[in-house]
Amino acid sequence: MSVTDNRRGLWRRSSHSVNGNCVEVRFDPVQALVRDSKKPGGPILAFPIAEWKVFTSTLNKTRSSG
């Protein structure tokens, strides 16, 4: 995981967001960029696409086995 300063592009927010308290994510060809929706000018975390897919897959499995 690394921090990057790239703020261009479309950021997506979860439909489960309450009062804007969530993270936003944006994808480029090689990474998923994640930032705090309350501080869009703050730091951005960058995850390789393969790691992001494992992360979200694990969340979905955990949620469905609930």
Buried (B, 14 or more C-beta within 10 A) or exposed (E): EEEEEEEEEEBEEEEEEEEEEBBBBBBEEEBBBBBBBEEEEEEBBBBEEEEBEEEEEEEEEEEEEE
